[in-house]
Amino acid sequence: MERILVSACLLGREVRYDGGSKRSDDALLAAWRAEGRLVPFCPEVEGGLPVPRPPAEIEGGAGGEAVLSGAARVLTPAGDDVTGAFLAGARAALAAARSFSVRIAVLKEGSPSCGALAVYDGSFSGRKTPGSGVTTALLERDGIRVFGEDRIAEAARHLAELERAG
């Protein structure tokens, strides 16, 4: 059975920067949970950040690949550099994915860790820019396909393809 790495906040775990969750009520996600497919994970908490914590964004909206290559940092509104925690969390997520032979992930869109299509632009003004988070970029480098929580139906189609291919 294919396992799926999933952002813990989507399952109702209160791990977000503001101490809350972003529980998804998607029926497919619930079915996968009941089947025991899900591997819940919060890279920011696993990287050592507390709950709650200051929000963080990738400077200049550069995206996770720029953070991985050292060309951008992850900063709080006060300018504190939390890049190390984001990198540690991404590495921990990849290790968890590998330990469960994960080839697919459903992560929280917009997050500086988990965003798949968009991240906040680094201005702390609520504006998003195309790009991926640090964890998403690392997972995708390793061949793991990442979907945001608004693309679960697409993730289900990919999961079916993976299972057909064996």
DSSP file (Angstrom, degrees, kcal/mol; ACC not computed):
  #  RESIDUE AA STRUCTURE BP1 BP2  ACC     N-H-->O    O-->H-N    N-H-->O    O-->H-N    TCO  KAPPA ALPHA  PHI   PSI    X-CA   Y-CA   Z-CA
    1    1 A M              0   0    0      0, 0.0     2,-0.2     0, 0.0   162,-0.0   0.000 360.0 360.0 360.0 129.6    0.0    0.0    0.0
    2    2 A E        -     0   0    0    157,-0.1     2,-0.3   100,-0.0   100,-0.1  -0.482 360.0-144.6 -67.4 133.3    1.3    3.4   -1.0
    3    3 A R        -     0   0    0     97,-0.3   100,-0.7    98,-0.3   101,-0.5  -0.707   7.3-147.9 -97.4 154.8    1.9    5.7    2.0
    4    4 A I  E     -ab  38 104A   0     33,-2.6    35,-2.8    -2,-0.3     2,-0.3  -0.983   7.9-139.1-128.7 120.6    1.3    9.5    1.7
    5    5 A L  E     -ab  39 105A   0     99,-1.9   101,-2.8    -2,-0.5     2,-0.4  -0.633  31.7-175.8 -73.2 133.2    3.2   12.2    3.6
    6    6 A V  E     -ab  40 106A   0     33,-2.2    35,-2.2    -2,-0.3   101,-0.2  -0.993  33.6-102.7-137.9 141.3    0.7   14.8    4.8
    7    7 A S  E >>  -a   41   0A   0     99,-1.9     3,-1.4    -2,-0.4     4,-0.5  -0.433  30.0-137.5 -59.6 126.3    1.0   18.1    6.7
    8    8 A A  G >4>S+     0   0    0     33,-2.0     5,-1.8     1,-0.3     3,-1.3   0.817 100.8  63.5 -58.5 -32.5    0.0   17.4   10.3
    9    9 A C  G >45S+     0   0    0     32,-0.3    13,-1.7     1,-0.3     3,-1.4   0.807  94.6  60.9 -64.3 -27.9   -2.0   20.6   10.4
   10   10 A L  G <45S+     0   0    0     -3,-1.4    14,-2.8     1,-0.3    -1,-0.3   0.698 101.8  53.6 -70.9 -18.1   -4.3   19.3    7.7
   11   11 A L  G <<5S-     0   0    0     -3,-1.3    -1,-0.3    -4,-0.5    -2,-0.2   0.274 128.9 -96.3 -97.9   9.7   -5.2   16.4   10.1
   12   12 A G  T < 5S+     0   0    0     -3,-1.4     2,-0.3     1,-0.3    -3,-0.2   0.456  74.1 146.7  93.9   1.1   -6.2   18.9   12.8
   13   13 A R      < -     0   0    0     -5,-1.8     2,-1.8     1,-0.1     3,-0.3  -0.554  52.3-128.3 -72.8 134.2   -2.9   18.9   14.8
   14   14 A E        +     0   0    0     -2,-0.3     7,-0.2     1,-0.2    -1,-0.1  -0.561  68.8 120.5 -86.8  78.4   -2.3   22.3   16.3
   15   15 A V        +     0   0    0     -2,-1.8    -1,-0.2     5,-0.5     6,-0.2   0.376  34.5 117.1-121.4  -1.8    1.2   22.8   15.0
   16   16 A R  S >  S-     0   0    0      4,-2.3     3,-2.4    -3,-0.3    37,-0.1  -0.186  81.6-100.3 -69.6 165.4    0.9   26.0   12.9
   17   17 A Y  T 3  S+     0   0    0      1,-0.3    36,-2.8    35,-0.2    -1,-0.1   0.823 124.8  50.0 -54.8 -34.1    2.8   29.2   13.8
   18   18 A D  T 3  S-     0   0    0     34,-0.2    -1,-0.3    33,-0.1     3,-0.1   0.355 121.3-105.9 -89.1   6.6   -0.3   30.6   15.4
   19   19 A G  S <  S+     0   0    0     -3,-2.4    -2,-0.1     1,-0.3     2,-0.1   0.459  87.6 104.7  84.9   1.6   -1.0   27.5   17.5
   20   20 A G        -     0   0    0     -5,-0.1    -4,-2.3    -6,-0.1    -5,-0.5  -0.263  61.3-127.9-101.8-170.6   -3.9   26.4   15.3
   21   21 A S        -     0   0    0     -7,-0.2   -11,-0.1    -6,-0.2    -7,-0.1  -0.754   8.3-140.4-127.0 176.4   -4.5   23.8   12.6
   22   22 A K        -     0   0    0    -13,-1.7    -9,-0.1    -2,-0.3   -13,-0.0  -0.406  32.0-165.1-133.9  54.8   -5.9   23.9    9.1
   23   23 A R        -     0   0    0    -12,-0.1     2,-0.4     1,-0.1   -12,-0.2  -0.102   7.7-144.4 -49.7 132.4   -8.0   20.7    9.3
   24   24 A S        -     0   0    0    -14,-2.8    -1,-0.1     1,-0.1    -2,-0.0  -0.850  11.3-163.7 -98.8 135.3   -9.1   19.5    5.9
   25   25 A D        +     0   0    0     -2,-0.4    -1,-0.1     4,-0.0     2,-0.1   0.138  38.8 145.2-100.7  18.6  -12.5   17.9    5.6
   26   26 A D     >  -     0   0    0      1,-0.1     4,-2.0   123,-0.1     5,-0.1  -0.351  49.0-141.0 -61.7 132.1  -11.7   16.3    2.3
   27   27 A A  H  > S+     0   0    0      1,-0.2     4,-2.4     2,-0.2     5,-0.2   0.854 100.1  53.4 -65.1 -36.5  -13.3   12.9    1.9
   28   28 A L  H  > S+     0   0    0      2,-0.2     4,-2.8     1,-0.2     5,-0.2   0.924 108.5  49.5 -64.9 -43.3  -10.3   11.4    0.1
   29   29 A L  H  > S+     0   0    0      1,-0.2     4,-2.2     2,-0.2    -2,-0.2   0.912 111.5  49.7 -60.9 -42.1   -8.0   12.5    2.9
   30   30 A A  H  X S+     0   0    0     -4,-2.0     4,-2.3     2,-0.2    -1,-0.2   0.897 111.1  49.4 -63.4 -40.5  -10.4   11.0    5.4
   31   31 A A  H  X S+     0   0    0     -4,-2.4     4,-1.9     2,-0.2    -2,-0.2   0.918 110.8  49.4 -65.6 -42.9  -10.5    7.7    3.5
   32   32 A W  H  <>S+     0   0    0     -4,-2.8     5,-2.5     1,-0.2     6,-0.6   0.879 110.2  51.8 -63.3 -36.5   -6.7    7.5    3.2
   33   33 A R  H ><5S+     0   0    0     -4,-2.2     3,-1.3    -5,-0.2    -2,-0.2   0.938 109.0  49.4 -63.7 -45.9   -6.5    8.2    6.9
   34   34 A A  H 3<5S+     0   0    0     -4,-2.3    -1,-0.2     1,-0.3    -2,-0.2   0.824 108.8  54.0 -62.9 -31.5   -8.9    5.3    7.6
   35   35 A E  T 3<5S-     0   0    0     -4,-1.9    -1,-0.3    -5,-0.1    -2,-0.2   0.560 114.8-118.0 -78.4  -8.7   -6.8    3.0    5.3
   36   36 A G  T < 5S+     0   0    0     -3,-1.3    -3,-0.2    -4,-0.5    -2,-0.1   0.733  77.2 126.0  78.7  22.6   -3.7    3.8    7.4
   37   37 A R      < +     0   0    0     -5,-2.5   -33,-2.6    -6,-0.2    -4,-0.2   0.739  41.6  98.7 -82.4 -24.3   -1.9    5.4    4.4
   38   38 A L  E     -a    4   0A   0     -6,-0.6   -33,-0.2   -35,-0.2   -35,-0.0  -0.419  48.2-168.1 -82.7 139.6   -1.1    8.8    6.0
   39   39 A V  E     -a    5   0A   0    -35,-2.8   -33,-2.2    -2,-0.2     2,-0.1  -0.894  22.9-150.3-117.4  94.1    2.3    9.7    7.5
   40   40 A P  E     +a    6   0A   0      0, 0.0     2,-0.3     0, 0.0   -33,-0.2  -0.414  25.1 165.8 -71.2 141.6    1.5   13.0    9.4
   41   41 A F  E     -a    7   0A   0    -35,-2.2   -33,-2.0    -2,-0.1   -32,-0.3  -0.978  30.8-163.6-157.6 138.9    4.4   15.4    9.6
   42   42 A C     >  -     0   0    0     -2,-0.3     4,-2.7   -35,-0.2     5,-0.2  -0.921   8.7-167.8-122.6 104.8    5.1   19.1   10.5
   43   43 A P  H  > S+     0   0    0      0, 0.0     4,-1.6     0, 0.0    49,-0.1   0.833  85.5  55.8 -62.6 -32.0    8.6   20.1    9.3
   44   44 A E  H  4>S+     0   0    0      2,-0.2     5,-2.3     1,-0.2     4,-0.1   0.927 112.5  40.5 -68.6 -43.1    8.6   23.3   11.2
   45   45 A V  H >45S+     0   0    0      1,-0.2     3,-1.9     3,-0.2    -1,-0.2   0.932 116.1  50.4 -67.9 -45.4    8.0   21.6   14.6
   46   46 A E  H 3<5S+     0   0    0     -4,-2.7    -2,-0.2     1,-0.3    -1,-0.2   0.770 104.6  59.9 -64.7 -23.9   10.4   18.7   13.7
   47   47 A G  T 3<5S-     0   0    0     -4,-1.6    -1,-0.3    -5,-0.2    -2,-0.2   0.492 128.5 -97.0 -81.4  -3.3   13.0   21.3   12.7
   48   48 A G  T < 5S+     0   0    0     -3,-1.9    -3,-0.2     1,-0.3    -2,-0.1   0.491  75.9 139.8 106.4   4.3   12.8   22.6   16.3
   49   49 A L      < -     0   0    0     -5,-2.3    -1,-0.3    36,-0.1     4,-0.1  -0.594  47.0-124.0 -83.1 144.4   10.4   25.6   16.1
   50   50 A P        -     0   0    0      0, 0.0    -1,-0.1     0, 0.0   -35,-0.0  -0.269  26.9 -94.6 -80.2 168.9    8.0   26.1   19.0
   51   51 A V  S    S+     0   0    0      1,-0.1     2,-0.1   -33,-0.1   -34,-0.1  -0.996 111.5  29.2-124.1 122.4    4.2   26.3   18.9
   52   52 A P  S    S+     0   0    0      0, 0.0   -34,-0.2     0, 0.0   -35,-0.2   0.673  89.6 156.6 -74.6 173.8    3.2   29.1   18.7
   53   53 A R        -     0   0    0    -36,-2.8     3,-0.1    -2,-0.1   -34,-0.1  -0.957  48.3 -79.2-152.5 162.7    6.0   30.9   17.0
   54   54 A P        -     0   0    0      0, 0.0   -36,-0.0     0, 0.0   -37,-0.0  -0.370  56.9-101.0 -63.3 148.9    6.4   34.0   14.9
   55   55 A P        -     0   0    0      0, 0.0     2,-0.3     0, 0.0     0, 0.0  -0.272  41.0-156.7 -63.0 161.1    5.3   33.7   11.3
   56   56 A A        -     0   0    0     20,-0.2     2,-0.3    -3,-0.1    20,-0.2  -0.993  12.9-177.0-142.6 147.4    8.1   33.2    8.8
   57   57 A E  E     -D   75   0B   0     18,-2.4    18,-2.6    -2,-0.3     2,-0.5  -0.976  35.6-102.9-141.4 154.9    8.4   33.8    5.0
   58   58 A I  E >   -D   74   0B   0     62,-0.4     3,-2.4    -2,-0.3    16,-0.2  -0.668  50.8-105.6 -78.4 126.8   11.1   33.2    2.4
   59   59 A E  G >  S+     0   0    0     14,-2.6     3,-1.5    -2,-0.5    63,-0.2  -0.243 100.4   2.9 -58.5 135.6   12.8   36.5    1.7
   60   60 A G  G 3  S-     0   0    0      1,-0.3    -1,-0.3    61,-0.2    62,-0.2   0.572 114.3 -88.1  67.4   9.4   11.8   38.0   -1.6
   61   61 A G  G <  S+     0   0    0     -3,-2.4    -1,-0.3    59,-0.1    -2,-0.2   0.806  80.6 154.1  60.2  27.6    9.4   35.1   -2.2
   62   62 A A    <   -     0   0    0     -3,-1.5     4,-0.3    11,-0.2     3,-0.1   0.741  44.3-129.1 -65.6 -25.6   12.4   33.3   -3.7
   63   63 A G    >>  -     0   0    0     57,-0.2     4,-1.3     1,-0.1     3,-0.5  -0.087  26.6 -68.9  95.3 163.8   11.0   29.8   -3.0
   64   64 A G  H 3> S+     0   0    0     68,-3.5     4,-2.7     1,-0.2     5,-0.2   0.802 124.3  61.0 -63.4 -34.4   12.4   26.7   -1.3
   65   65 A E  H 3> S+     0   0    0      1,-0.2     4,-1.8     2,-0.2    -1,-0.2   0.896 104.4  50.8 -62.5 -38.6   14.9   25.8   -4.0
   66   66 A A  H <4>S+     0   0    0     -3,-0.5     5,-2.2    -4,-0.3     6,-1.1   0.868 110.6  49.4 -65.9 -36.1   16.7   29.2   -3.4
   67   67 A V  H ><5S+     0   0    0     -4,-1.3     3,-1.1     4,-0.2    -2,-0.2   0.928 109.5  51.4 -67.3 -44.2   16.7   28.4    0.4
   68   68 A L  H 3<5S+     0   0    0     -4,-2.7    -2,-0.2     1,-0.3    -1,-0.2   0.859 111.7  47.3 -60.6 -35.3   18.2   24.9   -0.3
   69   69 A S  T 3<5S-     0   0    0     -4,-1.8    -1,-0.3    -5,-0.2    -2,-0.2   0.511 116.8-112.8 -86.2  -4.0   20.9   26.4   -2.5
   70   70 A G  T < 5S+     0   0    0     -3,-1.1    -3,-0.2    -4,-0.5    -2,-0.1   0.545  87.7 114.2  87.1   6.8   21.8   29.1    0.1
   71   71 A A  S   <S+     0   0    0     -5,-2.2     2,-0.3    -6,-0.2    -4,-0.2   0.574  78.1  28.4 -88.0  -9.7   20.5   32.0   -2.1
   72   72 A A        -     0   0    0     -6,-1.1     2,-0.3    -8,-0.1    -2,-0.2  -0.975  68.3-144.4-147.1 158.0   17.6   32.9    0.2
   73   73 A R        -     0   0    0     -2,-0.3   -14,-2.6   -16,-0.0     2,-0.5  -0.776  18.8-121.3-118.8 164.5   16.8   32.8    3.9
   74   74 A V  E     -D   58   0B   0     -2,-0.3     8,-2.7   -16,-0.2     9,-0.6  -0.951  41.1-177.5-106.0 123.6   13.6   32.2    5.9
   75   75 A L  E     -DE  57  81B   0    -18,-2.6   -18,-2.4    -2,-0.5     6,-0.2  -0.858  24.8-133.4-125.5 153.8   12.9   35.2    8.2
   76   76 A T    >   -     0   0    0      4,-1.8     3,-1.9    -2,-0.3   -20,-0.2  -0.489  44.2 -96.9 -90.0 171.2   10.4   36.3   10.8
   77   77 A P  T 3  S+     0   0    0      0, 0.0   -21,-0.1     0, 0.0    -1,-0.1   0.803 127.4  56.3 -59.9 -27.5    8.9   39.8   10.7
   78   78 A A  T 3  S-     0   0    0      2,-0.1    -3,-0.0     1,-0.0     0, 0.0   0.504 123.0-107.1 -81.2  -3.7   11.5   40.9   13.2
   79   79 A G    <   +     0   0    0     -3,-1.9     2,-0.2     1,-0.3    -1,-0.0   0.521  65.3 154.8  90.9   5.8   14.3   39.7   10.8
   80   80 A D        -     0   0    0      1,-0.1    -4,-1.8     2,-0.0     2,-0.7  -0.504  44.2-127.7 -68.6 133.5   15.2   36.7   12.8
   81   81 A D  B     +E   75   0B   0     -2,-0.2    -6,-0.2    -6,-0.2     3,-0.2  -0.746  36.8 165.8 -86.7 113.0   16.8   34.1   10.6
   82   82 A V     >  +     0   0    0     -8,-2.7     4,-1.8    -2,-0.7     3,-0.4   0.086  38.3 117.6-112.1  19.6   15.1   30.7   11.0
   83   83 A T  H  >  +     0   0    0     -9,-0.6     4,-2.7     1,-0.2     5,-0.2   0.888  69.9  58.5 -55.2 -43.1   16.5   29.1    7.9
   84   84 A G  H  > S+     0   0    0      1,-0.2     4,-2.6     2,-0.2    -1,-0.2   0.892 106.0  47.9 -57.3 -42.4   18.3   26.4    9.9
   85   85 A A  H  > S+     0   0    0     -3,-0.4     4,-2.4     2,-0.2    -1,-0.2   0.887 111.9  50.1 -66.6 -38.7   15.1   25.1   11.5
   86   86 A F  H  X S+     0   0    0     -4,-1.8     4,-2.1     2,-0.2    -2,-0.2   0.893 112.6  46.7 -67.3 -39.4   13.4   25.1    8.1
   87   87 A L  H  X S+     0   0    0     -4,-2.7     4,-2.4     2,-0.2    -2,-0.2   0.915 112.7  49.5 -67.2 -42.9   16.3   23.1    6.5
   88   88 A A  H  X S+     0   0    0     -4,-2.6     4,-2.2    -5,-0.2    -2,-0.2   0.904 111.9  49.2 -62.0 -41.2   16.4   20.7    9.5
   89   89 A G  H  X S+     0   0    0     -4,-2.4     4,-2.4     2,-0.2    -1,-0.2   0.888 109.8  50.9 -65.3 -39.9   12.6   20.2    9.2
   90   90 A A  H  X S+     0   0    0     -4,-2.1     4,-2.3     2,-0.2    -2,-0.2   0.918 110.9  48.4 -63.7 -43.2   12.9   19.5    5.4
   91   91 A R  H  X S+     0   0    0     -4,-2.4     4,-2.3     1,-0.2    -2,-0.2   0.894 111.6  50.1 -64.1 -39.0   15.6   17.0    6.0
   92   92 A A  H  X S+     0   0    0     -4,-2.2     4,-2.5     2,-0.2    -2,-0.2   0.888 109.6  51.2 -66.2 -38.7   13.5   15.3    8.7
   93   93 A A  H  X S+     0   0    0     -4,-2.4     4,-2.7     2,-0.2    -2,-0.2   0.914 110.4  48.9 -63.9 -42.4   10.5   15.2    6.4
   94   94 A L  H  X S+     0   0    0     -4,-2.3     4,-2.8     2,-0.2    -2,-0.2   0.908 110.7  50.6 -64.1 -41.2   12.6   13.6    3.6
   95   95 A A  H  X S+     0   0    0     -4,-2.3     4,-2.2     2,-0.2    -2,-0.2   0.918 111.9  47.5 -62.4 -43.0   13.9   11.0    6.1
   96   96 A A  H  X S+     0   0    0     -4,-2.5     4,-1.2     2,-0.2    -2,-0.2   0.923 112.1  50.3 -63.5 -43.9   10.4   10.2    7.3
   97   97 A A  H ><>S+     0   0    0     -4,-2.7     5,-3.0     1,-0.2     3,-0.6   0.929 111.8  47.4 -60.2 -45.7    9.2    9.9    3.6
   98   98 A R  H ><5S+     0   0    0     -4,-2.8     3,-1.3     1,-0.2    -1,-0.2   0.885 106.3  57.8 -63.8 -37.9   12.1    7.6    2.8
   99   99 A S  H 3<5S+     0   0    0     -4,-2.2    -1,-0.2     1,-0.3    -2,-0.2   0.773 115.0  37.3 -66.6 -23.9   11.5    5.4    5.9
  100  100 A F  T <<5S-     0   0    0     -4,-1.2   -97,-0.3    -3,-0.6    -1,-0.3   0.252 111.6-118.2-106.6  10.4    7.9    4.8    4.6
  101  101 A S  T < 5 -     0   0    0     -3,-1.3   -98,-0.3    -4,-0.2    -3,-0.2   0.861  48.2-177.0  53.9  38.9    8.8    4.6    0.9
  102  102 A V      < +     0   0    0     -5,-3.0    -1,-0.2    -6,-0.2   -98,-0.1  -0.448  24.2 170.5 -69.5 135.5    6.6    7.6    0.3
  103  103 A R        +     0   0    0   -100,-0.7    42,-2.0     1,-0.2     2,-0.3   0.311  66.0  46.1-122.1   2.2    6.3    8.7   -3.4
  104  104 A I  E     -bc   4 145A   0   -101,-0.5   -99,-1.9    40,-0.2     2,-0.3  -0.998  60.7-171.3-147.9 144.2    3.5   11.2   -2.9
  105  105 A A  E     -bc   5 146A   0     40,-2.5    42,-2.4    -2,-0.3     2,-0.5  -0.990  15.0-156.5-138.5 147.0    2.7   14.1   -0.4
  106  106 A V  E     +bc   6 147A   0   -101,-2.8   -99,-1.9    -2,-0.3     2,-0.3  -0.970  31.9 173.4-121.2 111.8   -0.2   16.3    0.4
  107  107 A L  E     - c   0 148A   0     40,-2.6    42,-0.9    -2,-0.5     2,-0.5  -0.761  39.4 -84.5-124.5 164.6    1.0   19.5    2.0
  108  108 A K    >   -     0   0    0     -2,-0.3     3,-1.2    40,-0.2     6,-0.2  -0.529  46.8-129.4 -73.1 115.1   -0.3   22.8    3.2
  109  109 A E  T 3  S+     0   0    0     -2,-0.5     6,-0.2     1,-0.2    10,-0.1  -0.322  86.8  23.2 -64.0 143.5   -0.3   25.3    0.4
  110  110 A G  B 3  S+f  119   0C   0      8,-1.2    10,-0.9     1,-0.3    -1,-0.2   0.143  87.6 130.2  89.9 -19.4    1.3   28.7    1.0
  111  111 A S    <>  -     0   0    0     -3,-1.2     4,-2.2     8,-0.2    -1,-0.3  -0.367  65.1-130.0 -68.9 144.4    3.5   27.6    3.8
  112  112 A P  T  4 S+     0   0    0      0, 0.0    22,-2.7     0, 0.0    -1,-0.1   0.666 111.9  34.3 -68.7 -13.5    7.2   28.4    3.6
  113  113 A S  T  4 S+     0   0    0     20,-0.3    23,-1.9    21,-0.2    22,-0.9   0.829 132.9  23.3 -95.6 -51.0    7.9   24.8    4.3
  114  114 A C  T  4 S+     0   0    0     21,-0.2    -7,-0.2    -6,-0.2  -107,-0.1   0.513  78.2 129.3-105.2  -9.2    5.0   23.0    2.5
  115  115 A G     <  -     0   0    0     -4,-2.2    18,-2.8    -6,-0.2    -6,-0.2  -0.211  30.1-175.9 -52.2 135.1    3.7   25.3   -0.2
  116  116 A A  S    S+     0   0    0     16,-0.2    -1,-0.1    -9,-0.2     3,-0.1   0.794  80.2   9.4-102.3 -39.0    3.6   23.4   -3.5
  117  117 A L  S    S+     0   0    0      1,-0.3    14,-2.3    13,-0.1     2,-0.3   0.646 129.8  23.2-114.4 -24.1    2.5   26.1   -6.0
  118  118 A A  E     - G   0 130C   0     12,-0.3    -8,-1.2    -7,-0.1    -1,-0.3  -0.995  51.8-174.8-148.3 149.4    2.8   29.3   -4.0
  119  119 A V  E     -fG 110 129C   0     10,-2.4    10,-3.1    -2,-0.3    -8,-0.2  -0.922  43.7 -86.7-134.0 161.4    4.5   30.8   -1.0
  120  120 A Y  E     - G   0 128C   0    -10,-0.9   -62,-0.4    -2,-0.3     8,-0.3  -0.428  41.5-119.3 -68.8 149.7    4.1   34.2    0.7
  121  121 A D        -     0   0    0      6,-2.7   -61,-0.2     1,-0.1    -1,-0.1   0.382  41.8-105.9 -80.5   3.7    6.3   36.9   -0.9
  122  122 A G  S    S+     0   0    0      5,-0.2   -65,-0.1   -62,-0.2    -1,-0.1   0.430  99.7  97.8  91.6  -2.0    8.5   37.7    2.1
  123  123 A S  S    S-     0   0    0      4,-0.2   -64,-0.1   -64,-0.1    -3,-0.0   0.515  84.4-131.2 -96.2  -6.4    6.8   41.1    2.8
  124  124 A F  S    S+     0   0    0      3,-0.2    -4,-0.0     1,-0.1   -67,-0.0   0.827  76.4 116.7  57.0  34.2    4.4   39.8    5.5
  125  125 A S  S    S-     0   0    0      2,-0.2     3,-0.1     0, 0.0    -1,-0.1   0.335  91.3-104.2-110.2   3.8    1.6   41.6    3.7
  126  126 A G  S    S+     0   0    0      1,-0.3     2,-0.3     0, 0.0     0, 0.0   0.459  76.4 137.2  87.3   1.0   -0.4   38.4    2.8
  127  127 A R        -     0   0    0      1,-0.0    -6,-2.7    -7,-0.0    -1,-0.3  -0.642  39.2-152.7 -84.9 137.9    0.7   38.4   -0.9
  128  128 A K  E     -G  120   0C   0     -2,-0.3    -8,-0.3    -8,-0.3   -10,-0.0  -0.743   8.0-165.9-107.1 157.6    1.6   35.1   -2.4
  129  129 A T  E     -G  119   0C   0    -10,-3.1   -10,-2.4    -2,-0.3   -19,-0.1  -0.971  36.8 -88.2-136.6 151.0    4.0   34.4   -5.3
  130  130 A P  E    S+G  118   0C   0      0, 0.0   -12,-0.3     0, 0.0     2,-0.3  -0.333  79.9  86.9 -59.6 139.8    4.5   31.3   -7.4
  131  131 A G        -     0   0    0    -14,-2.3     2,-0.3   -68,-0.1   -21,-0.2  -0.865  65.9 -94.2 153.0 175.6    7.0   28.9   -5.9
  132  132 A S        -     0   0    0     -2,-0.3   -68,-3.5   -70,-0.1   -16,-0.2  -0.806  32.5-109.3-120.2 161.6    7.4   26.1   -3.4
  133  133 A G     >  -     0   0    0    -18,-2.8     4,-2.5    -2,-0.3   -20,-0.3  -0.256  38.4 -98.9 -80.3 174.1    8.4   25.8    0.2
  134  134 A V  H  > S+     0   0    0    -22,-2.7     4,-2.0     2,-0.2   -21,-0.2   0.919 121.8  44.6 -63.1 -47.8   11.6   24.4    1.5
  135  135 A T  H  > S+     0   0    0    -22,-0.9     4,-2.8     2,-0.2     5,-0.2   0.924 113.1  51.3 -64.9 -44.6   10.3   20.9    2.4
  136  136 A T  H  > S+     0   0    0    -23,-1.9     4,-2.8     1,-0.2     5,-0.2   0.928 109.2  51.0 -57.9 -45.8    8.4   20.7   -0.9
  137  137 A A  H  X S+     0   0    0     -4,-2.5     4,-1.9   -24,-0.3    -1,-0.2   0.907 112.6  45.8 -60.2 -42.7   11.5   21.6   -2.9
  138  138 A L  H  X S+     0   0    0     -4,-2.0     4,-1.2     2,-0.2    -1,-0.2   0.915 113.2  48.9 -68.4 -42.4   13.6   19.0   -1.1
  139  139 A L  H  <>S+     0   0    0     -4,-2.8     5,-2.4     1,-0.2     3,-0.5   0.923 111.8  49.3 -61.7 -43.6   11.0   16.3   -1.5
  140  140 A E  H ><5S+     0   0    0     -4,-2.8     3,-1.6     1,-0.2    -1,-0.2   0.857 104.1  58.8 -67.0 -34.2   10.6   17.0   -5.2
  141  141 A R  H 3<5S+     0   0    0     -4,-1.9    -1,-0.2     1,-0.3    -2,-0.2   0.842 106.4  50.7 -58.1 -32.1   14.4   16.9   -5.6
  142  142 A D  T 3<5S-     0   0    0     -4,-1.2    -1,-0.3    -3,-0.5    -2,-0.2   0.351 126.8-101.7 -90.0   5.0   14.1   13.3   -4.3
  143  143 A G  T < 5S+     0   0    0     -3,-1.6     2,-0.5     1,-0.3    -3,-0.2   0.556  75.2 140.3  89.3   8.1   11.3   12.4   -6.8
  144  144 A I      < -     0   0    0     -5,-2.4     2,-0.4    -6,-0.2    -1,-0.3  -0.749  50.2-132.6 -86.8 128.0    8.4   12.7   -4.4
  145  145 A R  E     -c  104   0A   0    -42,-2.0   -40,-2.5    -2,-0.5     2,-0.4  -0.688  22.6-157.1 -84.4 127.1    5.4   14.3   -6.0
  146  146 A V  E     -c  105   0A   0     -2,-0.4     2,-0.4   -42,-0.2   -40,-0.2  -0.891  11.4-176.2-113.1 134.7    3.9   17.1   -3.8
  147  147 A F  E     -c  106   0A   0    -42,-2.4   -40,-2.6    -2,-0.4     2,-0.1  -0.969  23.8-124.3-125.4 141.4    0.3   18.4   -4.0
  148  148 A G  E >   -c  107   0A   0     -2,-0.4     3,-2.2   -42,-0.2   -40,-0.2  -0.372  36.8-101.9 -74.8 164.5   -1.3   21.2   -2.1
  149  149 A E  G >  S+     0   0    0    -42,-0.9     3,-0.6     1,-0.3   -41,-0.1   0.644 122.0  61.7 -66.9 -12.6   -4.5   20.5    0.0
  150  150 A D  G 3  S+     0   0    0      1,-0.2    -1,-0.3     2,-0.1     3,-0.1   0.384 101.4  54.1 -89.9   4.1   -6.6   22.1   -2.8
  151  151 A R  G <>  +     0   0    0     -3,-2.2     4,-2.1     1,-0.1    -1,-0.2  -0.107  64.3 125.3-125.9  33.9   -5.3   19.4   -5.3
  152  152 A I  H <> S+     0   0    0     -3,-0.6     4,-2.4     1,-0.2     5,-0.1   0.856  73.0  56.1 -65.9 -34.8   -6.3   16.2   -3.4
  153  153 A A  H  > S+     0   0    0      2,-0.2     4,-1.8     1,-0.2    -1,-0.2   0.906 108.9  47.7 -62.7 -39.8   -8.3   14.9   -6.4
  154  154 A E  H  > S+     0   0    0      2,-0.2     4,-2.1     1,-0.2    -2,-0.2   0.888 110.1  52.7 -66.1 -39.1   -5.2   15.3   -8.6
  155  155 A A  H  X S+     0   0    0     -4,-2.1     4,-2.7     1,-0.2    -2,-0.2   0.891 106.5  53.7 -61.9 -39.1   -3.1   13.5   -5.9
  156  156 A A  H  X S+     0   0    0     -4,-2.4     4,-2.3     2,-0.2    -1,-0.2   0.892 107.4  50.3 -64.2 -39.7   -5.7   10.7   -5.9
  157  157 A R  H  X S+     0   0    0     -4,-1.8     4,-2.0     2,-0.2    -1,-0.2   0.917 112.1  47.5 -63.9 -41.8   -5.2   10.2   -9.7
  158  158 A H  H  X S+     0   0    0     -4,-2.1     4,-2.6     2,-0.2    -2,-0.2   0.906 109.9  53.0 -65.2 -40.9   -1.4   10.2   -9.2
  159  159 A L  H  X S+     0   0    0     -4,-2.7     4,-2.5     1,-0.2    -2,-0.2   0.918 107.9  50.8 -59.4 -44.2   -1.8    7.6   -6.4
  160  160 A A  H  X S+     0   0    0     -4,-2.3     4,-2.2     1,-0.2    -1,-0.2   0.898 109.9  50.5 -61.4 -40.3   -3.9    5.4   -8.6
  161  161 A E  H  X S+     0   0    0     -4,-2.0     4,-2.3     2,-0.2    -2,-0.2   0.921 110.2  49.7 -62.6 -44.5   -1.2    5.6  -11.3
  162  162 A L  H  X S+     0   0    0     -4,-2.6     4,-1.3     1,-0.2    -2,-0.2   0.913 112.5  47.2 -60.7 -42.8    1.5    4.7   -8.8
  163  163 A E  H  < S+     0   0    0     -4,-2.5    -1,-0.2     1,-0.2    -2,-0.2   0.852 111.3  50.5 -71.2 -33.5   -0.5    1.7   -7.6
  164  164 A R  H  < S+     0   0    0     -4,-2.2    -1,-0.2     1,-0.2    -2,-0.2   0.897 111.6  48.5 -66.9 -39.1   -1.2    0.5  -11.1
  165  165 A A  H  <        0   0    0     -4,-2.3    -2,-0.2    -5,-0.2    -1,-0.2   0.724 360.0 360.0 -74.5 -21.5    2.5    0.7  -12.0
  166  166 A G     <        0   0    0     -4,-1.3    -3,-0.2    -5,-0.2    -4,-0.1   0.457 360.0 360.0  87.6 360.0    3.4   -1.2   -8.9
